[in-house]
């Protein structure tokens, strides 16, 4: 990791990213939270994913003992 590598979390519905991201840096520990709100076009099965990725080609290390990506889905 370098000082410029940033971890990014995005939420997708049926493969389409929702607006907004969570960004976290390569040093220190912190908690991040973000809500995404969307309306589903049909009452059918949908795939909702919370995906983590790196901003740099060199990658970004997130250690399993300290990093959790969690997605809760609420029907309103």
mmJSON file of the N, C-alpha and C atoms, coordinates in Angstrom:
{"data_MODEL":{"atom_site":{
"group_PDB":["ATOM","ATOM","ATOM","ATOM","ATOM","ATOM","ATOM","ATOM","ATOM","ATOM","ATOM","ATOM","ATOM","ATOM","ATOM","ATOM","ATOM","ATOM","ATOM","ATOM","ATOM","ATOM","ATOM","ATOM","ATOM","ATOM","ATOM","ATOM","ATOM","ATOM","ATOM","ATOM","ATOM","ATOM","ATOM","ATOM","ATOM","ATOM","ATOM","ATOM","ATOM","ATOM","ATOM","ATOM","ATOM","ATOM","ATOM","ATOM","ATOM","ATOM","ATOM","ATOM","ATOM","ATOM","ATOM","ATOM","ATOM","ATOM","ATOM","ATOM","ATOM","ATOM","ATOM","ATOM","ATOM","ATOM","ATOM","ATOM","ATOM","ATOM","ATOM","ATOM","ATOM","ATOM","ATOM","ATOM","ATOM","ATOM","ATOM","ATOM","ATOM","ATOM","ATOM","ATOM","ATOM","ATOM","ATOM","ATOM","ATOM","ATOM","ATOM","ATOM","ATOM","ATOM","ATOM","ATOM","ATOM","ATOM","ATOM","ATOM","ATOM","ATOM","ATOM","ATOM","ATOM","ATOM","ATOM","ATOM","ATOM","ATOM","ATOM","ATOM","ATOM","ATOM","ATOM","ATOM","ATOM","ATOM","ATOM","ATOM","ATOM","ATOM","ATOM","ATOM","ATOM","ATOM","ATOM","ATOM","ATOM","ATOM","ATOM","ATOM","ATOM","ATOM","ATOM","ATOM","ATOM","ATOM","ATOM","ATOM","ATOM","ATOM","ATOM","ATOM","ATOM","ATOM","ATOM","ATOM","ATOM","ATOM","ATOM","ATOM","ATOM","ATOM","ATOM","ATOM","ATOM","ATOM","ATOM","ATOM","ATOM","ATOM","ATOM","ATOM","ATOM","ATOM","ATOM","ATOM","ATOM","ATOM","ATOM","ATOM","ATOM","ATOM","ATOM","ATOM","ATOM","ATOM","ATOM","ATOM","ATOM","ATOM","ATOM","ATOM","ATOM","ATOM","ATOM","ATOM","ATOM","ATOM","ATOM","ATOM","ATOM","ATOM","ATOM","ATOM","ATOM","ATOM","ATOM","ATOM","ATOM","ATOM","ATOM","ATOM","ATOM","ATOM","ATOM","ATOM","ATOM","ATOM","ATOM","ATOM","ATOM","ATOM","ATOM","ATOM","ATOM","ATOM","ATOM","ATOM","ATOM","ATOM","ATOM","ATOM","ATOM","ATOM","ATOM","ATOM"],
"id":[1,2,3,4,5,6,7,8,9,10,11,12,13,14,15,16,17,18,19,20,21,22,23,24,25,26,27,28,29,30,31,32,33,34,35,36,37,38,39,40,41,42,43,44,45,46,47,48,49,50,51,52,53,54,55,56,57,58,59,60,61,62,63,64,65,66,67,68,69,70,71,72,73,74,75,76,77,78,79,80,81,82,83,84,85,86,87,88,89,90,91,92,93,94,95,96,97,98,99,100,101,102,103,104,105,106,107,108,109,110,111,112,113,114,115,116,117,118,119,120,121,122,123,124,125,126,127,128,129,130,131,132,133,134,135,136,137,138,139,140,141,142,143,144,145,146,147,148,149,150,151,152,153,154,155,156,157,158,159,160,161,162,163,164,165,166,167,168,169,170,171,172,173,174,175,176,177,178,179,180,181,182,183,184,185,186,187,188,189,190,191,192,193,194,195,196,197,198,199,200,201,202,203,204,205,206,207,208,209,210,211,212,213,214,215,216,217,218,219,220,221,222,223,224,225,226,227,228],
"type_symbol":["N","C","C","N","C","C","N","C","C","N","C","C","N","C","C","N","C","C","N","C","C","N","C","C","N","C","C","N","C","C","N","C","C","N","C","C","N","C","C","N","C","C","N","C","C","N","C","C","N","C","C","N","C","C","N","C","C","N","C","C","N","C","C","N","C","C","N","C","C","N","C","C","N","C","C","N","C","C","N","C","C","N","C","C","N","C","C","N","C","C","N","C","C","N","C","C","N","C","C","N","C","C","N","C","C","N","C","C","N","C","C","N","C","C","N","C","C","N","C","C","N","C","C","N","C","C","N","C","C","N","C","C","N","C","C","N","C","C","N","C","C","N","C","C","N","C","C","N","C","C","N","C","C","N","C","C","N","C","C","N","C","C","N","C","C","N","C","C","N","C","C","N","C","C","N","C","C","N","C","C","N","C","C","N","C","C","N","C","C","N","C","C","N","C","C","N","C","C","N","C","C","N","C","C","N","C","C","N","C","C","N","C","C","N","C","C","N","C","C","N","C","C","N","C","C","N","C","C"],
"label_atom_id":["N","CA","C","N","CA","C","N","CA","C","N","CA","C","N","CA","C","N","CA","C","N","CA","C","N","CA","C","N","CA","C","N","CA","C","N","CA","C","N","CA","C","N","CA","C","N","CA","C","N","CA","C","N","CA","C","N","CA","C","N","CA","C","N","CA","C","N","CA","C","N","CA","C","N","CA","C","N","CA","C","N","CA","C","N","CA","C","N","CA","C","N","CA","C","N","CA","C","N","CA","C","N","CA","C","N","CA","C","N","CA","C","N","CA","C","N","CA","C","N","CA","C","N","CA","C","N","CA","C","N","CA","C","N","CA","C","N","CA","C","N","CA","C","N","CA","C","N","CA","C","N","CA","C","N","CA","C","N","CA","C","N","CA","C","N","CA","C","N","CA","C","N","CA","C","N","CA","C","N","CA","C","N","CA","C","N","CA","C","N","CA","C","N","CA","C","N","CA","C","N","CA","C","N","CA","C","N","CA","C","N","CA","C","N","CA","C","N","CA","C","N","CA","C","N","CA","C","N","CA","C","N","CA","C","N","CA","C","N","CA","C","N","CA","C","N","CA","C","N","CA","C","N","CA","C","N","CA","C","N","CA","C","N","CA","C"],
"label_alt_id":[null,null,null,null,null,null,null,null,null,null,null,null,null,null,null,null,null,null,null,null,null,null,null,null,null,null,null,null,null,null,null,null,null,null,null,null,null,null,null,null,null,null,null,null,null,null,null,null,null,null,null,null,null,null,null,null,null,null,null,null,null,null,null,null,null,null,null,null,null,null,null,null,null,null,null,null,null,null,null,null,null,null,null,null,null,null,null,null,null,null,null,null,null,null,null,null,null,null,null,null,null,null,null,null,null,null,null,null,null,null,null,null,null,null,null,null,null,null,null,null,null,null,null,null,null,null,null,null,null,null,null,null,null,null,null,null,null,null,null,null,null,null,null,null,null,null,null,null,null,null,null,null,null,null,null,null,null,null,null,null,null,null,null,null,null,null,null,null,null,null,null,null,null,null,null,null,null,null,null,null,null,null,null,null,null,null,null,null,null,null,null,null,null,null,null,null,null,null,null,null,null,null,null,null,null,null,null,null,null,null,null,null,null,null,null,null,null,null,null,null,null,null,null,null,null,null,null,null],
"label_comp_id":["UNK","UNK","UNK","UNK","UNK","UNK","UNK","UNK","UNK","UNK","UNK","UNK","UNK","UNK","UNK","UNK","UNK","UNK","UNK","UNK","UNK","UNK","UNK","UNK","UNK","UNK","UNK","UNK","UNK","UNK","UNK","UNK","UNK","UNK","UNK","UNK","UNK","UNK","UNK","UNK","UNK","UNK","UNK","UNK","UNK","UNK","UNK","UNK","UNK","UNK","UNK","UNK","UNK","UNK","UNK","UNK","UNK","UNK","UNK","UNK","UNK","UNK","UNK","UNK","UNK","UNK","UNK","UNK","UNK","UNK","UNK","UNK","UNK","UNK","UNK","UNK","UNK","UNK","UNK","UNK","UNK","UNK","UNK","UNK","UNK","UNK","UNK","UNK","UNK","UNK","UNK","UNK","UNK","UNK","UNK","UNK","UNK","UNK","UNK","UNK","UNK","UNK","UNK","UNK","UNK","UNK","UNK","UNK","UNK","UNK","UNK","UNK","UNK","UNK","UNK","UNK","UNK","UNK","UNK","UNK","UNK","UNK","UNK","UNK","UNK","UNK","UNK","UNK","UNK","UNK","UNK","UNK","UNK","UNK","UNK","UNK","UNK","UNK","UNK","UNK","UNK","UNK","UNK","UNK","UNK","UNK","UNK","UNK","UNK","UNK","UNK","UNK","UNK","UNK","UNK","UNK","UNK","UNK","UNK","UNK","UNK","UNK","UNK","UNK","UNK","UNK","UNK","UNK","UNK","UNK","UNK","UNK","UNK","UNK","UNK","UNK","UNK","UNK","UNK","UNK","UNK","UNK","UNK","UNK","UNK","UNK","UNK","UNK","UNK","UNK","UNK","UNK","UNK","UNK","UNK","UNK","UNK","UNK","UNK","UNK","UNK","UNK","UNK","UNK","UNK","UNK","UNK","UNK","UNK","UNK","UNK","UNK","UNK","UNK","UNK","UNK","UNK","UNK","UNK","UNK","UNK","UNK","UNK","UNK","UNK","UNK","UNK","UNK"],
"label_asym_id":["A","A","A","A","A","A","A","A","A","A","A","A","A","A","A","A","A","A","A","A","A","A","A","A","A","A","A","A","A","A","A","A","A","A","A","A","A","A","A","A","A","A","A","A","A","A","A","A","A","A","A","A","A","A","A","A","A","A","A","A","A","A","A","A","A","A","A","A","A","A","A","A","A","A","A","A","A","A","A","A","A","A","A","A","A","A","A","A","A","A","A","A","A","A","A","A","A","A","A","A","A","A","A","A","A","A","A","A","A","A","A","A","A","A","A","A","A","A","A","A","A","A","A","A","A","A","A","A","A","A","A","A","A","A","A","A","A","A","A","A","A","A","A","A","A","A","A","A","A","A","A","A","A","A","A","A","A","A","A","A","A","A","A","A","A","A","A","A","A","A","A","A","A","A","A","A","A","A","A","A","A","A","A","A","A","A","A","A","A","A","A","A","A","A","A","A","A","A","A","A","A","A","A","A","A","A","A","A","A","A","A","A","A","A","A","A","A","A","A","A","A","A","A","A","A","A","A","A"],
"label_entity_id":["1","1","1","1","1","1","1","1","1","1","1","1","1","1","1","1","1","1","1","1","1","1","1","1","1","1","1","1","1","1","1","1","1","1","1","1","1","1","1","1","1","1","1","1","1","1","1","1","1","1","1","1","1","1","1","1","1","1","1","1","1","1","1","1","1","1","1","1","1","1","1","1","1","1","1","1","1","1","1","1","1","1","1","1","1","1","1","1","1","1","1","1","1","1","1","1","1","1","1","1","1","1","1","1","1","1","1","1","1","1","1","1","1","1","1","1","1","1","1","1","1","1","1","1","1","1","1","1","1","1","1","1","1","1","1","1","1","1","1","1","1","1","1","1","1","1","1","1","1","1","1","1","1","1","1","1","1","1","1","1","1","1","1","1","1","1","1","1","1","1","1","1","1","1","1","1","1","1","1","1","1","1","1","1","1","1","1","1","1","1","1","1","1","1","1","1","1","1","1","1","1","1","1","1","1","1","1","1","1","1","1","1","1","1","1","1","1","1","1","1","1","1","1","1","1","1","1","1"],
"label_seq_id":[1,1,1,2,2,2,3,3,3,4,4,4,5,5,5,6,6,6,7,7,7,8,8,8,9,9,9,10,10,10,11,11,11,12,12,12,13,13,13,14,14,14,15,15,15,16,16,16,17,17,17,18,18,18,19,19,19,20,20,20,21,21,21,22,22,22,23,23,23,24,24,24,25,25,25,26,26,26,27,27,27,28,28,28,29,29,29,30,30,30,31,31,31,32,32,32,33,33,33,34,34,34,35,35,35,36,36,36,37,37,37,38,38,38,39,39,39,40,40,40,41,41,41,42,42,42,43,43,43,44,44,44,45,45,45,46,46,46,47,47,47,48,48,48,49,49,49,50,50,50,51,51,51,52,52,52,53,53,53,54,54,54,55,55,55,56,56,56,57,57,57,58,58,58,59,59,59,60,60,60,61,61,61,62,62,62,63,63,63,64,64,64,65,65,65,66,66,66,67,67,67,68,68,68,69,69,69,70,70,70,71,71,71,72,72,72,73,73,73,74,74,74,75,75,75,76,76,76],
"pdbx_PDB_ins_code":[null,null,null,null,null,null,null,null,null,null,null,null,null,null,null,null,null,null,null,null,null,null,null,null,null,null,null,null,null,null,null,null,null,null,null,null,null,null,null,null,null,null,null,null,null,null,null,null,null,null,null,null,null,null,null,null,null,null,null,null,null,null,null,null,null,null,null,null,null,null,null,null,null,null,null,null,null,null,null,null,null,null,null,null,null,null,null,null,null,null,null,null,null,null,null,null,null,null,null,null,null,null,null,null,null,null,null,null,null,null,null,null,null,null,null,null,null,null,null,null,null,null,null,null,null,null,null,null,null,null,null,null,null,null,null,null,null,null,null,null,null,null,null,null,null,null,null,null,null,null,null,null,null,null,null,null,null,null,null,null,null,null,null,null,null,null,null,null,null,null,null,null,null,null,null,null,null,null,null,null,null,null,null,null,null,null,null,null,null,null,null,null,null,null,null,null,null,null,null,null,null,null,null,null,null,null,null,null,null,null,null,null,null,null,null,null,null,null,null,null,null,null,null,null,null,null,null,null],
"Cartn_x":[0.83,0.0,0.867,0.389,1.055,0.075,0.528,-0.298,-1.448,-1.358,-2.422,-3.455,-3.213,-4.187,-5.407,-6.575,-7.818,-8.737,-9.334,-10.358,-11.688,-12.468,-13.747,-14.813,-15.961,-17.098,-18.228,-18.83,-19.969,-21.099,-22.322,-23.495,-24.076,-24.358,-24.964,-26.288,-27.217,-28.484,-28.59,-28.645,-28.705,-27.568,-26.387,-25.196,-25.027,-25.993,-25.911,-25.503,-24.381,-23.954,-24.938,-25.213,-26.011,-25.088,-25.647,-24.871,-24.26,-22.982,-22.299,-21.373,-20.335,-19.325,-18.874,-18.229,-17.524,-16.039,-15.241,-13.783,-13.077,-12.013,-11.198,-9.736,-8.89,-7.46,-6.665,-5.366,-4.528,-3.953,-4.158,-3.572,-4.639,-4.421,-5.338,-6.59,-7.429,-8.689,-9.825,-10.925,-12.096,-13.323,-14.491,-15.744,-16.415,-16.99,-17.654,-19.033,-19.973,-21.338,-21.939,-22.744,-23.434,-24.738,-25.785,-27.073,-27.275,-27.734,-28.139,-29.638,-30.365,-31.807,-32.17,-32.965,-33.386,-34.764,-35.446,-36.731,-36.53,-36.953,-36.826,-37.974,-37.66,-38.641,-39.748,-39.441,-40.429,-40.379,-41.479,-41.528,-41.046,-39.743,-39.141,-37.85,-37.135,-35.837,-34.81,-33.974,-32.931,-31.631,-30.513,-29.204,-28.653,-28.425,-27.887,-26.529,-25.494,-24.134,-23.458,-22.674,-21.777,-20.386,-19.69,-18.405,-17.289,-16.166,-14.977,-13.957,-13.282,-12.238,-11.182,-10.108,-9.002,-9.012,-8.503,-8.381,-7.107,-6.198,-4.885,-4.686,-3.946,-3.644,-2.837,-2.098,-1.277,-2.12,-3.386,-4.268,-4.322,-5.172,-5.377,-5.621,-4.896,-5.031,-6.017,-7.047,-7.971,-7.911,-7.578,-7.413,-8.747,-9.024,-10.298,-10.648,-9.64,-9.936,-10.382,-10.16,-10.5,-11.493,-11.78,-12.604,-13.851,-14.996,-16.266,-17.057,-17.578,-18.527,-19.879,-20.847,-22.148,-23.227,-24.195,-25.292,-26.614,-27.423,-28.775,-29.767,-30.805,-31.827,-33.136,-33.757,-35.022,-36.102,-37.26,-38.398,-39.245,-39.391,-40.152,-41.486],
"Cartn_y":[-1.197,0.0,1.25,2.25,3.549,4.539,5.706,6.72,7.17,6.894,7.336,6.251,5.013,3.955,4.169,4.176,4.421,3.225,2.742,1.713,2.374,1.729,2.294,1.208,1.532,0.622,1.239,0.422,0.87,-0.147,0.311,-0.551,-0.64,-1.881,-2.072,-2.821,-2.508,-3.225,-3.766,-5.076,-5.741,-5.284,-5.089,-4.718,-3.228,-2.412,-0.966,-0.27,0.475,1.169,2.279,2.357,3.472,4.673,5.859,7.072,7.098,7.445,7.588,6.427,6.713,5.724,5.989,4.985,5.153,5.069,6.0,6.005,5.863,5.05,4.981,4.888,5.446,5.557,4.346,4.326,3.151,3.038,4.014,3.941,4.211,3.672,3.911,3.06,3.201,2.46,3.442,3.157,4.015,3.223,3.729,3.126,4.058,3.479,4.266,3.678,4.534,4.102,4.992,4.419,5.201,4.506,5.269,4.718,4.998,4.008,4.178,3.917,4.765,4.592,4.546,3.546,3.418,2.78,2.946,2.298,1.22,0.016,-1.085,-1.0,-1.23,-1.043,-2.094,-3.291,-4.368,-5.134,-5.791,-6.664,-8.043,-8.202,-9.458,-9.681,-10.726,-10.982,-9.978,-9.458,-8.499,-8.903,-8.54,-8.786,-7.465,-7.389,-6.182,-6.552,-5.8,-6.099,-4.865,-5.087,-4.075,-4.553,-3.795,-4.229,-3.298,-3.88,-3.119,-3.228,-2.135,-2.138,-1.099,-1.095,-0.176,0.929,2.092,3.199,3.086,2.187,2.095,0.718,0.669,-0.599,-1.521,-0.952,-1.746,-2.48,-2.133,-2.795,-2.107,-2.629,-2.077,-3.254,-3.334,-4.453,-4.111,-4.925,-4.833,-6.162,-6.132,-7.363,-7.851,-9.129,-9.727,-9.58,-9.526,-9.401,-7.995,-7.03,-5.644,-5.039,-5.713,-5.124,-5.956,-5.312,-5.959,-5.049,-5.599,-4.887,-5.554,-4.78,-5.326,-4.557,-5.291,-4.666,-5.091,-4.132,-4.4,-3.855,-4.62,-4.184,-4.027,-2.858,-2.58,-2.296,-2.844,-2.596,-1.512,-0.398,0.71,0.88],
"Cartn_z":[0.0,0.0,0.0,-0.623,-0.554,0.054,0.352,0.989,0.091,-1.218,-2.125,-2.411,-1.959,-2.197,-1.31,-1.91,-1.193,-1.404,-0.323,-0.432,-0.746,-1.597,-2.029,-1.913,-1.333,-1.294,-2.098,-2.952,-3.756,-3.61,-3.763,-3.716,-5.122,-5.564,-6.882,-6.735,-7.615,-7.706,-9.119,-9.232,-10.54,-11.452,-10.862,-11.623,-11.88,-11.493,-11.717,-10.421,-10.425,-9.206,-8.825,-7.528,-7.02,-6.812,-6.794,-6.611,-5.213,-5.133,-3.859,-3.553,-2.795,-2.418,-0.987,-0.393,0.87,0.538,1.059,0.829,2.171,2.209,3.416,3.04,3.909,3.636,4.077,3.735,3.965,5.377,6.221,7.561,8.617,9.796,10.899,10.808,11.809,11.856,12.039,11.395,11.515,11.093,11.412,10.987,9.994,8.974,7.942,7.713,7.41,7.173,6.097,5.261,4.234,3.908,3.728,3.31,1.831,1.119,-0.274,-0.314,-1.036,-1.15,-2.625,-2.982,-4.37,-4.417,-5.53,-5.767,-6.817,-6.499,-7.456,-8.46,-9.718,-10.792,-10.767,-10.296,-10.3,-8.98,-8.675,-7.499,-7.943,-8.019,-8.481,-7.71,-8.051,-7.422,-7.937,-7.039,-7.399,-6.706,-7.295,-6.703,-6.199,-4.887,-4.257,-3.691,-4.078,-3.651,-3.077,-2.037,-1.503,-1.854,-2.701,-3.236,-2.793,-2.388,-2.045,-3.159,-3.438,-4.468,-4.116,-4.885,-4.653,-5.693,-5.305,-6.257,-7.083,-6.7,-7.349,-7.966,-9.049,-9.712,-8.802,-7.854,-6.938,-5.905,-5.776,-4.829,-3.487,-2.637,-1.31,-0.38,0.714,1.631,2.737,2.875,4.0,4.714,5.986,6.733,7.268,7.074,7.455,8.915,9.789,11.209,11.572,10.701,11.004,10.02,8.919,7.872,7.623,7.702,7.387,6.482,5.403,4.56,4.806,5.254,5.602,4.848,4.342,3.611,4.252,4.657,5.162,4.156,3.865,2.928,3.699,3.564,4.247,3.217,3.436,2.567,3.205,2.512,3.098,2.406],
"occupancy":[1.0,1.0,1.0,1.0,1.0,1.0,1.0,1.0,1.0,1.0,1.0,1.0,1.0,1.0,1.0,1.0,1.0,1.0,1.0,1.0,1.0,1.0,1.0,1.0,1.0,1.0,1.0,1.0,1.0,1.0,1.0,1.0,1.0,1.0,1.0,1.0,1.0,1.0,1.0,1.0,1.0,1.0,1.0,1.0,1.0,1.0,1.0,1.0,1.0,1.0,1.0,1.0,1.0,1.0,1.0,1.0,1.0,1.0,1.0,1.0,1.0,1.0,1.0,1.0,1.0,1.0,1.0,1.0,1.0,1.0,1.0,1.0,1.0,1.0,1.0,1.0,1.0,1.0,1.0,1.0,1.0,1.0,1.0,1.0,1.0,1.0,1.0,1.0,1.0,1.0,1.0,1.0,1.0,1.0,1.0,1.0,1.0,1.0,1.0,1.0,1.0,1.0,1.0,1.0,1.0,1.0,1.0,1.0,1.0,1.0,1.0,1.0,1.0,1.0,1.0,1.0,1.0,1.0,1.0,1.0,1.0,1.0,1.0,1.0,1.0,1.0,1.0,1.0,1.0,1.0,1.0,1.0,1.0,1.0,1.0,1.0,1.0,1.0,1.0,1.0,1.0,1.0,1.0,1.0,1.0,1.0,1.0,1.0,1.0,1.0,1.0,1.0,1.0,1.0,1.0,1.0,1.0,1.0,1.0,1.0,1.0,1.0,1.0,1.0,1.0,1.0,1.0,1.0,1.0,1.0,1.0,1.0,1.0,1.0,1.0,1.0,1.0,1.0,1.0,1.0,1.0,1.0,1.0,1.0,1.0,1.0,1.0,1.0,1.0,1.0,1.0,1.0,1.0,1.0,1.0,1.0,1.0,1.0,1.0,1.0,1.0,1.0,1.0,1.0,1.0,1.0,1.0,1.0,1.0,1.0,1.0,1.0,1.0,1.0,1.0,1.0,1.0,1.0,1.0,1.0,1.0,1.0,1.0,1.0,1.0,1.0,1.0,1.0],
"B_iso_or_equiv":[0.0,0.0,0.0,0.0,0.0,0.0,0.0,0.0,0.0,0.0,0.0,0.0,0.0,0.0,0.0,0.0,0.0,0.0,0.0,0.0,0.0,0.0,0.0,0.0,0.0,0.0,0.0,0.0,0.0,0.0,0.0,0.0,0.0,0.0,0.0,0.0,0.0,0.0,0.0,0.0,0.0,0.0,0.0,0.0,0.0,0.0,0.0,0.0,0.0,0.0,0.0,0.0,0.0,0.0,0.0,0.0,0.0,0.0,0.0,0.0,0.0,0.0,0.0,0.0,0.0,0.0,0.0,0.0,0.0,0.0,0.0,0.0,0.0,0.0,0.0,0.0,0.0,0.0,0.0,0.0,0.0,0.0,0.0,0.0,0.0,0.0,0.0,0.0,0.0,0.0,0.0,0.0,0.0,0.0,0.0,0.0,0.0,0.0,0.0,0.0,0.0,0.0,0.0,0.0,0.0,0.0,0.0,0.0,0.0,0.0,0.0,0.0,0.0,0.0,0.0,0.0,0.0,0.0,0.0,0.0,0.0,0.0,0.0,0.0,0.0,0.0,0.0,0.0,0.0,0.0,0.0,0.0,0.0,0.0,0.0,0.0,0.0,0.0,0.0,0.0,0.0,0.0,0.0,0.0,0.0,0.0,0.0,0.0,0.0,0.0,0.0,0.0,0.0,0.0,0.0,0.0,0.0,0.0,0.0,0.0,0.0,0.0,0.0,0.0,0.0,0.0,0.0,0.0,0.0,0.0,0.0,0.0,0.0,0.0,0.0,0.0,0.0,0.0,0.0,0.0,0.0,0.0,0.0,0.0,0.0,0.0,0.0,0.0,0.0,0.0,0.0,0.0,0.0,0.0,0.0,0.0,0.0,0.0,0.0,0.0,0.0,0.0,0.0,0.0,0.0,0.0,0.0,0.0,0.0,0.0,0.0,0.0,0.0,0.0,0.0,0.0,0.0,0.0,0.0,0.0,0.0,0.0,0.0,0.0,0.0,0.0,0.0,0.0],
"pdbx_formal_charge":[null,null,null,null,null,null,null,null,null,null,null,null,null,null,null,null,null,null,null,null,null,null,null,null,null,null,null,null,null,null,null,null,null,null,null,null,null,null,null,null,null,null,null,null,null,null,null,null,null,null,null,null,null,null,null,null,null,null,null,null,null,null,null,null,null,null,null,null,null,null,null,null,null,null,null,null,null,null,null,null,null,null,null,null,null,null,null,null,null,null,null,null,null,null,null,null,null,null,null,null,null,null,null,null,null,null,null,null,null,null,null,null,null,null,null,null,null,null,null,null,null,null,null,null,null,null,null,null,null,null,null,null,null,null,null,null,null,null,null,null,null,null,null,null,null,null,null,null,null,null,null,null,null,null,null,null,null,null,null,null,null,null,null,null,null,null,null,null,null,null,null,null,null,null,null,null,null,null,null,null,null,null,null,null,null,null,null,null,null,null,null,null,null,null,null,null,null,null,null,null,null,null,null,null,null,null,null,null,null,null,null,null,null,null,null,null,null,null,null,null,null,null,null,null,null,null,null,null],
"auth_seq_id":[1,1,1,2,2,2,3,3,3,4,4,4,5,5,5,6,6,6,7,7,7,8,8,8,9,9,9,10,10,10,11,11,11,12,12,12,13,13,13,14,14,14,15,15,15,16,16,16,17,17,17,18,18,18,19,19,19,20,20,20,21,21,21,22,22,22,23,23,23,24,24,24,25,25,25,26,26,26,27,27,27,28,28,28,29,29,29,30,30,30,31,31,31,32,32,32,33,33,33,34,34,34,35,35,35,36,36,36,37,37,37,38,38,38,39,39,39,40,40,40,41,41,41,42,42,42,43,43,43,44,44,44,45,45,45,46,46,46,47,47,47,48,48,48,49,49,49,50,50,50,51,51,51,52,52,52,53,53,53,54,54,54,55,55,55,56,56,56,57,57,57,58,58,58,59,59,59,60,60,60,61,61,61,62,62,62,63,63,63,64,64,64,65,65,65,66,66,66,67,67,67,68,68,68,69,69,69,70,70,70,71,71,71,72,72,72,73,73,73,74,74,74,75,75,75,76,76,76],
"auth_comp_id":["UNK","UNK","UNK","UNK","UNK","UNK","UNK","UNK","UNK","UNK","UNK","UNK","UNK","UNK","UNK","UNK","UNK","UNK","UNK","UNK","UNK","UNK","UNK","UNK","UNK","UNK","UNK","UNK","UNK","UNK","UNK","UNK","UNK","UNK","UNK","UNK","UNK","UNK","UNK","UNK","UNK","UNK","UNK","UNK","UNK","UNK","UNK","UNK","UNK","UNK","UNK","UNK","UNK","UNK","UNK","UNK","UNK","UNK","UNK","UNK","UNK","UNK","UNK","UNK","UNK","UNK","UNK","UNK","UNK","UNK","UNK","UNK","UNK","UNK","UNK","UNK","UNK","UNK","UNK","UNK","UNK","UNK","UNK","UNK","UNK","UNK","UNK","UNK","UNK","UNK","UNK","UNK","UNK","UNK","UNK","UNK","UNK","UNK","UNK","UNK","UNK","UNK","UNK","UNK","UNK","UNK","UNK","UNK","UNK","UNK","UNK","UNK","UNK","UNK","UNK","UNK","UNK","UNK","UNK","UNK","UNK","UNK","UNK","UNK","UNK","UNK","UNK","UNK","UNK","UNK","UNK","UNK","UNK","UNK","UNK","UNK","UNK","UNK","UNK","UNK","UNK","UNK","UNK","UNK","UNK","UNK","UNK","UNK","UNK","UNK","UNK","UNK","UNK","UNK","UNK","UNK","UNK","UNK","UNK","UNK","UNK","UNK","UNK","UNK","UNK","UNK","UNK","UNK","UNK","UNK","UNK","UNK","UNK","UNK","UNK","UNK","UNK","UNK","UNK","UNK","UNK","UNK","UNK","UNK","UNK","UNK","UNK","UNK","UNK","UNK","UNK","UNK","UNK","UNK","UNK","UNK","UNK","UNK","UNK","UNK","UNK","UNK","UNK","UNK","UNK","UNK","UNK","UNK","UNK","UNK","UNK","UNK","UNK","UNK","UNK","UNK","UNK","UNK","UNK","UNK","UNK","UNK","UNK","UNK","UNK","UNK","UNK","UNK"],
"auth_asym_id":["A","A","A","A","A","A","A","A","A","A","A","A","A","A","A","A","A","A","A","A","A","A","A","A","A","A","A","A","A","A","A","A","A","A","A","A","A","A","A","A","A","A","A","A","A","A","A","A","A","A","A","A","A","A","A","A","A","A","A","A","A","A","A","A","A","A","A","A","A","A","A","A","A","A","A","A","A","A","A","A","A","A","A","A","A","A","A","A","A","A","A","A","A","A","A","A","A","A","A","A","A","A","A","A","A","A","A","A","A","A","A","A","A","A","A","A","A","A","A","A","A","A","A","A","A","A","A","A","A","A","A","A","A","A","A","A","A","A","A","A","A","A","A","A","A","A","A","A","A","A","A","A","A","A","A","A","A","A","A","A","A","A","A","A","A","A","A","A","A","A","A","A","A","A","A","A","A","A","A","A","A","A","A","A","A","A","A","A","A","A","A","A","A","A","A","A","A","A","A","A","A","A","A","A","A","A","A","A","A","A","A","A","A","A","A","A","A","A","A","A","A","A","A","A","A","A","A","A"],
"auth_atom_id":["N","CA","C","N","CA","C","N","CA","C","N","CA","C","N","CA","C","N","CA","C","N","CA","C","N","CA","C","N","CA","C","N","CA","C","N","CA","C","N","CA","C","N","CA","C","N","CA","C","N","CA","C","N","CA","C","N","CA","C","N","CA","C","N","CA","C","N","CA","C","N","CA","C","N","CA","C","N","CA","C","N","CA","C","N","CA","C","N","CA","C","N","CA","C","N","CA","C","N","CA","C","N","CA","C","N","CA","C","N","CA","C","N","CA","C","N","CA","C","N","CA","C","N","CA","C","N","CA","C","N","CA","C","N","CA","C","N","CA","C","N","CA","C","N","CA","C","N","CA","C","N","CA","C","N","CA","C","N","CA","C","N","CA","C","N","CA","C","N","CA","C","N","CA","C","N","CA","C","N","CA","C","N","CA","C","N","CA","C","N","CA","C","N","CA","C","N","CA","C","N","CA","C","N","CA","C","N","CA","C","N","CA","C","N","CA","C","N","CA","C","N","CA","C","N","CA","C","N","CA","C","N","CA","C","N","CA","C","N","CA","C","N","CA","C","N","CA","C","N","CA","C","N","CA","C","N","CA","C","N","CA","C","N","CA","C"],
"pdbx_PDB_model_num":[1,1,1,1,1,1,1,1,1,1,1,1,1,1,1,1,1,1,1,1,1,1,1,1,1,1,1,1,1,1,1,1,1,1,1,1,1,1,1,1,1,1,1,1,1,1,1,1,1,1,1,1,1,1,1,1,1,1,1,1,1,1,1,1,1,1,1,1,1,1,1,1,1,1,1,1,1,1,1,1,1,1,1,1,1,1,1,1,1,1,1,1,1,1,1,1,1,1,1,1,1,1,1,1,1,1,1,1,1,1,1,1,1,1,1,1,1,1,1,1,1,1,1,1,1,1,1,1,1,1,1,1,1,1,1,1,1,1,1,1,1,1,1,1,1,1,1,1,1,1,1,1,1,1,1,1,1,1,1,1,1,1,1,1,1,1,1,1,1,1,1,1,1,1,1,1,1,1,1,1,1,1,1,1,1,1,1,1,1,1,1,1,1,1,1,1,1,1,1,1,1,1,1,1,1,1,1,1,1,1,1,1,1,1,1,1,1,1,1,1,1,1,1,1,1,1,1,1]
}}}
